[in-house]
Amino acid sequence: MTDSMPILTRRRIEAEFARGIYEEMRTELGEPAARRILAAAIVRMARDAGARAAGEAPGGTPDLDSFRAIQQLWNAEDALSTEVLESTPTTFNFNVTRCRYAEMYRAMGLAELGAVLSCNRDASFCEGYDPGLKLTRTHTLMDGATHCDFRYRRA
């Protein structure tokens, strides 16, 4: 992921743009259709970004070690406060205890779309990065939980 712009900054710019498109789609198509279209576009973009990042993995072969290494990109600008629970050759489990992405979407008046614009990307990015890498997450700060529980495993 050679783009040098911090992801938090990029998400802020994208959110402003997405807000305008979403509002137009909502007016024309209704909220359910607008949300479905926005979510589908974000999922596709995340999967494509994961595939691009995989192509930049050392040796061109993505694995859990290279995936762990790129996590710093999401943490830039103190965007996430995390506590790693387990990190082995086949698992990477951590909790996010503070998420500036969620805070930013709320401050922008986009709390209802925050999960679509951000949280929605995580599992799709994994699919694009390495189809053998799976994410399980049962709750998020964006949805009001005390933390996000990221549980990655590689088959």
Protein Blocks (a to p, Z undefined) as FASTA:
>chain_A
ZZfbdfklmmmmmmmmmmmmmmmmmmmnojklmmmmmmmmmmmmmmmmmmmmmmmgghhi
acfklmmmmmmmmmgghlaccddfbdcfkbccdddfbdfklmmmmmnopmmmmmmmmmmm
mmmmmmmmommbccddfbdfknopabdcdddddZZ
